[in-house]
Amino acid sequence: MNAILAIDLGTSSTRARLYEAQTGKPIEGAVSQRSHTPQTTPDGGSTLNADSLVHEVAACAAEAHEKAPKDCWILGVGLSCFWHSIVGVDADRNAVTPVLLWNDRRSAGHVARLKEQQPELPNQTGCPWHTSFVYGRLTWLREAQPDLFAKCQQFLTPAAYILRKLVGATGESTSMASASGLWDQTKQAWLPEWESLLPPICDAPVSAQSSPLLPRHLAQLPWFPPVGDGMASNLGCGAVTPERLALMIGTSGAMRVMPPAGKLPALPPGLWRYQLDLSRCALGGALTNGGSVWAWLEQTLKLSENPTPLPPDSHGLTVLPFLAGERAPLWRDDLTAAILGISTSTTPDALAQAHLEAVAYRFAALRDFLRPVAPEAELIGTGAGLLASPHWQQILADVLGETILVSSEEEASSRGAALWAREFLGLGTIQDAPLPEILHRITPNPAHAETYTARRPSQDPPTPSPFLPILGGREERGARGDKNSLLPGLAPRGYPGLGRRV
């Protein structure tokens, strides 16, 4: 049996799994996982140790291979990795900095300044101005820690660093570069300001005769160019054409669609644009607060894992679920969460339902921005957070007013890395790969959808502008001119001062 080894490097764990090369089905038992926890600091820092990740990947790859059936022949290795992160290396290719993660928010002031100076740059890079992207983080490092910055001869994504250490790779993949904010997608080149500190782009497989960290037979396999985890998730759940839109809830959340291959599409307001390769890309938006909202409820408020479903919007609560700021379509690091309307009659089930609805409203905002790109697309539901909660699936379908096809694929990013390798091996295109089974079709309840549609204006940012920037520390006025509301122009249920930072 021919197989592909897929490695999925996430913010909280590293996983390796074997898949059948022809079908993309996981091989039972041939899996390995290691967990890691980002180091955080009071000023917003979030980092991981780069060399620890290298050893994790090597250990998981070796263990998954050891668990393979005796008749299994591995053809190559695909790698999915979290986007928007960077590590500085010295002349000897050793890490000088930790991995500066996508949720490191220390560059907020620099991003605000850069946004004023270069407002049109996102049209080139596909990456809106926000601390989650690398451009602002490198500017912060250069100015806040100049001595450390000076020690860095080059900056790599974690995936590029891992492949350099394991099999001697010297390049960066288009997919990883395209989500950094340092890559000019319109010219297919690094931005001139940073070009000298970044590796060449290489979308070819790499292998080595031997490796100090891998068994020889694994080092000699072709290791295919890394693909960003969000893109890999679309590949893995089958959302690879304009007719299928991925809706993912894990720790965060996202909606993504892949336009036809060819000319790079324009960047829609409020969204991002990342590439798979030089001819294929995805458009979409990511929510910082997805499954993490439910995790916070469980950990902080000790809510039940299985809340009792309530009638829609029956709890009298307004929830703004911005526990860690927000990305698309607001791109606001400064936002904080709020719960309004709590009384002595508020129950744990009411708090649970209000938060699930609040995240669904954020997905509805993303769907509105993606509708011109994919007006008739089927919604493919994926991600551990979504699969774990049929109640949340129904709320999402009701809020969106659209049917959600819940995918059976629990590890879409991992499977996507395998299918990416499968295409390189000449075993069929990603578009032709077998689709995962659909577990359920969640259709909206018309009465519920009507209730949620009426409720949405108090949860949505003002339109038509999707950008509500912080410029010079002052909140920009929104559509209704309410300068003191959490979202300019938004006064949930008549409380204009809700959630404002003082």
C-alpha positions as CSV (number, residue, x, y, z in Angstrom):
1,M,0.0,0.0,0.0
2,N,1.4,3.4,-1.0
3,A,1.1,6.1,1.6
4,I,1.8,9.8,2.2
5,L,3.1,11.1,5.6
6,A,1.3,14.3,6.5
7,I,2.6,16.6,9.3
8,D,0.3,19.3,10.7
9,L,2.1,21.8,12.9
10,G,-0.4,23.9,14.9
11,T,-0.1,26.6,17.5
12,S,-0.8,24.1,20.3
13,S,0.4,20.7,18.9
14,T,2.3,18.8,16.2
15,R,0.6,15.8,14.6
16,A,1.8,13.3,12.1
17,R,-0.5,10.9,10.2
18,L,-0.2,8.5,7.3
19,Y,-2.8,8.6,4.5
20,E,-3.5,6.3,1.6
21,A,-1.8,7.9,-1.4
22,Q,-4.7,7.3,-3.9
23,T,-7.7,8.1,-1.7
24,G,-6.5,10.4,1.0
25,K,-8.0,8.2,3.7
26,P,-6.1,8.0,7.0
27,I,-4.4,4.8,7.8
28,E,-5.7,3.6,11.1
29,G,-3.3,3.8,14.0
30,A,-0.5,5.4,12.1
31,V,-0.6,8.7,14.0
32,S,1.5,10.6,16.5
33,Q,1.0,13.8,18.4
34,R,3.0,16.1,20.7
35,S,1.6,19.2,22.5
36,H,3.2,22.5,23.1
37,T,2.1,25.7,24.8
38,P,3.1,29.2,23.6
39,Q,4.9,31.4,26.1
40,T,3.0,34.6,26.8
41,T,4.0,37.9,28.4
42,P,2.0,40.6,30.0
43,D,2.7,43.0,27.2
44,G,1.1,40.8,24.6
45,G,4.0,38.5,23.6
46,S,3.3,35.0,22.3
47,T,6.2,32.7,21.3
48,L,7.4,29.2,20.8
49,N,10.8,27.6,20.9
50,A,11.9,27.0,17.3
51,D,14.2,24.1,18.0
52,S,11.6,22.3,20.2
53,L,9.3,22.4,17.2
54,V,12.0,20.8,15.0
55,H,12.4,17.9,17.5
56,E,8.6,17.5,17.8
57,V,8.2,17.2,14.0
58,A,11.1,14.7,13.8
59,A,9.7,12.6,16.7
60,C,6.1,12.6,15.3
61,A,7.3,11.7,11.8
62,A,9.3,8.8,13.1
63,E,6.6,7.5,15.4
64,A,3.9,7.6,12.8
65,H,6.1,5.7,10.4
66,E,6.8,3.1,13.1
67,K,3.1,2.6,13.5
68,A,2.5,2.0,9.8
69,P,1.4,-1.4,8.6
70,K,4.1,-3.7,7.3
71,D,2.9,-3.4,3.7
72,C,3.0,0.4,3.8
73,W,5.4,2.2,1.4
74,I,5.7,6.0,2.1
75,L,6.1,8.1,-1.1
76,G,6.7,11.5,0.4
77,V,6.0,14.0,3.2
78,G,3.5,16.9,3.2
79,L,3.7,19.7,5.8
80,S,0.9,22.0,7.0
81,C,2.0,24.8,9.3
82,F,0.4,27.7,11.1
83,W,0.7,31.0,9.1
84,H,1.8,34.5,10.0
85,S,4.8,33.6,12.2
86,I,8.5,34.2,12.0
87,V,11.9,33.2,13.5
88,G,15.2,35.0,13.1
89,V,18.4,33.0,12.4
90,D,22.1,33.7,12.5
91,A,24.7,33.0,9.9
92,D,25.0,29.4,11.0
93,R,21.2,28.9,10.5
94,N,20.5,28.7,14.2
95,A,17.5,30.4,15.8
96,V,18.3,33.7,17.4
97,T,14.8,34.6,18.3
98,P,11.9,32.4,19.4
99,V,9.1,31.9,16.9
100,L,7.1,35.1,17.1
101,L,3.5,33.8,16.7
102,W,0.6,35.2,14.8
103,N,-1.2,36.2,18.1
104,D,1.8,38.2,19.4
105,R,0.3,41.7,19.8
106,R,3.3,43.7,20.8
107,S,3.5,45.4,17.4
108,A,0.1,47.2,17.8
109,G,1.5,50.7,17.9
110,H,3.8,50.0,15.0
111,V,1.0,48.6,12.9
112,A,-1.2,51.7,13.5
113,R,1.7,53.9,12.4
114,L,2.5,51.8,9.3
115,K,-1.2,51.8,8.4
116,E,-1.2,55.6,8.2
117,Q,2.0,55.6,6.2
118,Q,1.2,52.8,3.7
119,P,-2.6,52.4,3.5
120,E,-2.5,50.7,0.1
121,L,0.0,48.0,1.0
122,P,-2.7,45.3,1.7
123,N,-3.7,45.4,-1.9
124,Q,-0.2,44.2,-2.8
125,T,0.3,41.8,0.0
126,G,-3.2,40.5,0.5
127,C,-2.8,41.0,4.2
128,P,-4.8,43.8,6.0
129,W,-3.0,45.9,8.6
130,H,-3.1,43.9,11.8
131,T,-0.7,42.6,14.4
132,S,-1.3,39.0,13.2
133,F,0.9,39.6,10.2
134,V,4.7,39.6,10.1
135,Y,5.4,43.1,8.6
136,G,4.5,45.0,11.8
137,R,6.1,42.4,14.0
138,L,9.5,42.7,12.3
139,T,9.2,46.5,12.4
140,W,8.5,46.2,16.1
141,L,11.5,43.9,16.7
142,R,13.8,46.2,14.7
143,E,12.8,49.2,16.8
144,A,12.1,47.7,20.2
145,Q,15.0,45.1,20.4
146,P,17.6,46.4,18.0
147,D,20.5,44.3,19.4
148,L,18.5,41.1,18.9
149,F,17.4,42.2,15.5
150,A,21.0,42.9,14.5
151,K,22.0,39.3,15.3
152,C,19.5,38.0,12.7
153,Q,20.9,37.3,9.3
154,Q,17.7,36.0,7.9
155,F,14.0,35.5,8.9
156,L,12.2,32.3,8.2
157,T,8.7,30.9,8.8
158,P,8.7,28.1,11.3
159,A,8.0,25.6,8.4
160,A,11.1,26.8,6.5
161,Y,13.2,26.6,9.7
162,I,12.1,23.1,10.4
163,L,12.8,21.9,6.8
164,R,16.2,23.6,7.0
165,K,17.1,21.7,10.1
166,L,15.7,18.4,9.0
167,V,16.6,18.1,5.3
168,G,18.7,21.2,4.5
169,A,16.1,23.2,2.7
170,T,17.1,26.8,1.9
171,G,13.9,28.3,0.5
172,E,10.5,29.4,1.5
173,S,7.2,28.2,-0.1
174,T,4.9,30.6,-1.9
175,S,2.0,29.5,0.4
176,M,3.9,30.4,3.6
177,A,5.3,33.6,2.2
178,S,1.9,34.8,0.9
179,A,0.4,35.1,4.3
180,S,3.3,37.0,5.9
181,G,2.5,40.5,4.8
182,L,6.1,40.6,3.4
183,W,5.2,39.1,0.0
184,D,4.0,41.3,-2.9
185,Q,1.5,39.0,-4.5
186,T,1.0,41.4,-7.5
187,K,4.7,41.0,-8.4
188,Q,5.4,37.6,-6.9
189,A,8.3,39.0,-5.0
190,W,9.4,40.0,-1.5
191,L,8.9,43.6,-0.5
192,P,12.1,45.5,-1.3
193,E,12.5,46.7,2.3
194,W,12.8,43.1,3.6
195,E,14.1,41.2,0.6
196,S,17.7,41.0,1.8
197,L,16.6,39.3,5.1
198,L,14.3,36.7,3.5
199,P,15.1,33.4,1.7
200,P,14.4,32.7,-1.9
201,I,11.0,31.2,-2.9
202,C,11.2,27.5,-3.8
203,D,8.2,25.3,-4.5
204,A,10.1,22.2,-5.2
205,P,10.5,19.1,-3.0
206,V,13.6,18.7,-0.9
207,S,15.3,15.6,0.5
208,A,18.7,14.7,2.1
209,Q,21.0,11.7,2.0
210,S,21.0,11.8,5.8
211,S,19.8,13.9,8.7
212,P,21.0,14.2,12.3
213,L,17.3,14.2,13.5
214,L,15.6,11.8,11.1
215,P,15.9,8.1,10.3
216,R,17.7,7.9,6.9
217,H,14.7,6.5,5.0
218,L,12.6,9.5,6.1
219,A,15.3,12.1,5.3
220,Q,15.6,10.6,1.8
221,L,11.9,11.0,1.0
222,P,10.7,14.1,-0.9
223,W,9.5,16.7,1.6
224,F,7.1,18.9,-0.4
225,P,6.8,22.7,0.0
226,P,4.9,23.6,3.2
227,V,1.3,24.9,2.9
228,G,-0.4,27.2,5.3
229,D,-2.8,25.5,7.7
230,G,-5.8,27.4,6.6
231,M,-5.2,26.6,3.0
232,A,-4.5,23.0,3.8
233,S,-7.9,22.9,5.7
234,N,-9.7,23.9,2.5
235,L,-7.8,21.2,0.5
236,G,-8.6,18.6,3.1
237,C,-12.4,19.2,3.4
238,G,-12.8,19.6,-0.4
239,A,-13.5,23.3,-0.6
240,V,-11.2,23.8,-3.6
241,T,-13.6,25.4,-6.1
242,P,-15.7,28.6,-6.0
243,E,-18.8,26.3,-5.5
244,R,-17.6,25.2,-2.0
245,L,-17.0,27.6,0.9
246,A,-15.2,26.3,4.0
247,L,-16.6,27.3,7.4
248,M,-14.2,26.2,10.1
249,I,-14.3,26.4,13.8
250,G,-11.3,25.3,15.8
251,T,-9.7,27.5,18.4
252,S,-10.3,30.3,16.0
253,G,-12.7,30.4,13.1
254,A,-12.5,31.1,9.4
255,M,-14.4,31.2,6.1
256,R,-12.4,30.6,2.9
257,V,-13.1,30.1,-0.8
258,M,-10.8,29.3,-3.6
259,P,-11.5,31.2,-6.9
260,P,-10.6,29.7,-10.2
261,A,-6.9,29.3,-10.9
262,G,-5.2,31.9,-13.0
263,K,-5.1,35.7,-12.6
264,L,-4.9,36.8,-9.0
265,P,-8.3,38.3,-7.9
266,A,-8.7,41.7,-6.4
267,L,-8.6,41.9,-2.6
268,P,-12.2,42.3,-1.3
269,P,-12.5,44.9,1.5
270,G,-12.3,43.4,5.0
271,L,-10.9,40.1,3.8
272,W,-7.5,38.5,3.1
273,R,-6.0,36.8,0.1
274,Y,-3.4,34.0,0.5
275,Q,-1.8,31.9,-2.2
276,L,-1.4,28.1,-2.5
277,D,1.0,28.5,-5.4
278,L,1.7,30.9,-8.2
279,S,-1.7,30.3,-9.8
280,R,-4.1,29.4,-7.0
281,C,-5.2,31.3,-4.0
282,A,-7.9,31.6,-1.3
283,L,-10.0,34.6,-0.3
284,G,-11.6,34.8,3.2
285,G,-11.5,36.0,6.7
286,A,-10.4,34.6,10.0
287,L,-12.0,35.1,13.5
288,T,-9.6,35.3,16.4
289,N,-12.5,34.2,18.6
290,G,-14.0,30.9,17.6
291,G,-13.9,27.7,19.7
292,S,-11.7,29.7,22.2
293,V,-14.9,31.5,23.3
294,W,-16.5,28.2,24.3
295,A,-13.2,27.1,26.0
296,W,-13.2,30.4,28.0
297,L,-16.8,29.7,29.1
298,E,-15.9,26.2,30.3
299,Q,-12.7,27.3,32.1
300,T,-13.9,30.6,33.6
301,L,-17.6,30.2,34.1
302,K,-17.6,26.4,34.5
303,L,-20.4,26.0,32.0
304,S,-21.7,22.6,31.0
305,E,-20.3,20.9,28.0
306,N,-23.8,20.2,26.8
307,P,-26.0,23.3,27.4
308,T,-29.7,23.0,26.9
309,P,-30.8,24.6,23.6
310,L,-33.0,27.6,24.1
311,P,-35.3,29.5,21.6
312,P,-33.2,31.9,19.5
313,D,-32.3,35.2,21.1
314,S,-34.5,34.4,24.1
315,H,-32.0,35.2,26.8
316,G,-32.0,39.0,26.8
317,L,-28.2,39.2,26.4
318,T,-25.9,41.0,24.1
319,V,-22.5,39.4,23.8
320,L,-19.6,40.8,21.9
321,P,-17.1,37.8,21.8
322,F,-13.9,39.8,21.3
323,L,-11.8,38.0,24.0
324,A,-8.6,38.6,22.1
325,G,-9.4,41.5,19.8
326,E,-10.6,40.5,16.3
327,R,-9.4,39.9,12.8
328,A,-11.8,39.9,9.8
329,P,-13.6,41.9,8.9
330,L,-12.9,44.5,11.6
331,W,-9.1,44.1,12.0
332,R,-9.3,45.6,15.5
333,D,-6.8,44.5,18.1
334,D,-8.2,46.9,20.7
335,L,-11.6,45.4,21.0
336,T,-12.6,43.7,24.2
337,A,-15.4,41.3,25.0
338,A,-18.6,42.3,26.7
339,I,-21.8,40.6,28.1
340,L,-24.7,43.0,28.5
341,G,-28.1,42.2,30.1
342,I,-27.1,39.8,32.9
343,S,-29.7,39.7,35.7
344,T,-30.5,37.4,38.6
345,S,-32.6,35.3,36.2
346,T,-29.7,34.7,33.8
347,T,-28.9,31.0,33.6
348,P,-25.7,29.1,32.5
349,D,-27.6,27.8,29.5
350,A,-28.6,31.4,28.5
351,L,-24.9,32.5,28.7
352,A,-23.9,29.6,26.6
353,Q,-26.5,30.2,23.9
354,A,-25.7,33.9,23.8
355,H,-22.0,33.2,23.2
356,L,-22.7,30.6,20.5
357,E,-25.0,33.0,18.7
358,A,-22.5,35.9,19.1
359,V,-19.8,33.9,17.2
360,A,-22.4,32.9,14.6
361,Y,-23.1,36.6,14.0
362,R,-19.4,37.2,13.3
363,F,-19.5,34.4,10.7
364,A,-22.6,36.0,9.2
365,A,-20.5,39.2,8.7
366,L,-17.8,37.2,7.0
367,R,-20.4,35.6,4.7
368,D,-21.7,39.0,3.7
369,F,-18.2,40.1,2.6
370,L,-17.7,36.8,0.7
371,R,-21.1,36.7,-1.0
372,P,-20.0,38.7,-4.1
373,V,-17.1,36.2,-4.6
374,A,-19.1,33.0,-3.9
375,P,-22.8,33.9,-4.0
376,E,-24.1,30.3,-4.5
377,A,-21.4,28.3,-2.8
378,E,-22.2,25.4,-0.6
379,L,-21.0,25.8,3.0
380,I,-18.7,23.0,4.1
381,G,-18.5,22.8,7.9
382,T,-15.3,21.6,9.4
383,G,-13.1,21.9,12.5
384,A,-13.2,20.2,15.9
385,G,-15.2,23.0,17.5
386,L,-18.0,22.7,14.9
387,L,-18.0,18.9,14.8
388,A,-18.3,18.7,18.6
389,S,-21.5,20.7,18.8
390,P,-24.7,19.9,16.8
391,H,-26.4,22.7,18.6
392,W,-23.8,25.2,17.4
393,Q,-24.2,23.8,13.9
394,Q,-27.9,24.5,13.9
395,I,-27.4,28.0,15.3
396,L,-24.9,28.8,12.5
397,A,-27.3,27.5,9.8
398,D,-30.1,29.6,11.3
399,V,-28.0,32.8,11.6
400,L,-26.6,32.4,8.1
401,G,-29.9,31.3,6.6
402,E,-28.0,28.7,4.6
403,T,-27.6,24.9,4.7
404,I,-24.3,23.7,6.2
405,L,-22.8,20.4,5.0
406,V,-20.9,19.0,8.0
407,S,-17.8,17.2,6.8
408,S,-16.6,14.0,8.3
409,E,-13.0,15.1,8.1
410,E,-11.8,15.8,11.6
411,E,-8.2,16.7,10.5
412,A,-8.7,18.7,7.4
413,S,-5.3,20.5,7.5
414,S,-3.5,17.2,7.9
415,R,-5.4,15.6,5.0
416,G,-4.9,18.8,2.9
417,A,-1.1,18.4,3.4
418,A,-1.4,14.8,2.2
419,L,-3.4,15.8,-0.9
420,W,-0.9,18.6,-1.7
421,A,1.8,16.0,-1.7
422,R,-0.4,13.6,-3.7
423,E,-0.6,16.2,-6.5
424,F,3.2,16.7,-6.5
425,L,3.6,12.9,-6.9
426,G,1.4,13.0,-10.0
427,L,-1.4,10.9,-8.5
428,G,-4.1,13.4,-9.4
429,T,-5.0,17.0,-8.9
430,I,-6.4,18.4,-5.6
431,Q,-9.6,19.1,-7.5
432,D,-9.9,15.5,-8.5
433,A,-9.2,14.0,-5.1
434,P,-12.0,12.0,-3.4
435,L,-14.2,14.2,-1.2
436,P,-14.7,13.4,2.5
437,E,-18.1,12.0,3.5
438,I,-20.8,14.6,4.5
439,L,-22.1,13.6,7.9
440,H,-25.1,15.9,8.1
441,R,-27.0,18.5,6.2
442,I,-28.0,21.2,8.6
443,T,-30.8,23.3,7.2
444,P,-31.9,26.6,8.6
445,N,-35.2,26.9,10.5
446,P,-37.0,29.7,8.7
447,A,-38.6,31.1,11.9
448,H,-35.2,31.1,13.7
449,A,-33.5,32.7,10.7
450,E,-36.1,35.5,10.7
451,T,-35.4,36.1,14.4
452,Y,-31.7,36.2,14.0
453,T,-31.9,38.4,10.9
454,A,-33.8,41.0,12.9
455,R,-31.3,40.8,15.7
456,R,-28.1,41.2,13.6
457,P,-28.0,45.0,13.3
458,S,-27.1,45.3,17.0
459,Q,-24.2,42.9,16.5
460,D,-22.8,44.2,13.2
461,P,-20.3,46.9,12.5
462,P,-21.6,49.9,10.4
463,T,-21.6,49.6,6.7
464,P,-20.4,50.1,4.0
465,S,-16.9,50.6,5.4
466,P,-15.5,47.3,6.9
467,F,-12.5,49.0,8.4
468,L,-12.9,50.8,11.8
469,P,-9.3,51.9,12.4
470,I,-7.6,53.2,15.5
471,L,-5.6,56.2,14.3
472,G,-3.3,58.0,16.8
473,G,-5.2,56.5,19.7
474,R,-8.6,58.0,18.7
475,E,-11.5,55.8,17.6
476,E,-12.9,56.7,14.2
477,R,-16.6,57.6,14.2
478,G,-18.9,55.1,12.7
479,A,-22.0,55.3,10.6
480,R,-24.2,56.7,13.3
481,G,-21.4,58.9,14.8
482,D,-21.4,57.3,18.2
483,K,-17.8,57.8,19.2
484,N,-18.1,56.0,22.6
485,S,-19.5,52.6,21.6
486,L,-17.4,49.5,21.5
487,L,-17.8,49.4,17.7
488,P,-18.2,52.9,16.3
489,G,-21.8,53.2,15.3
490,L,-22.9,50.2,17.3
491,A,-24.9,50.7,20.5
492,P,-26.1,47.3,21.5
493,R,-29.6,47.5,22.9
494,G,-29.2,51.2,23.7
495,Y,-26.0,51.1,25.8
496,P,-23.6,53.3,23.9
497,G,-20.6,53.0,26.3
498,L,-20.4,49.2,26.2
499,G,-16.9,47.8,26.3
500,R,-14.9,51.0,25.5
501,R,-11.4,51.0,26.7
502,V,-10.7,53.8,29.2
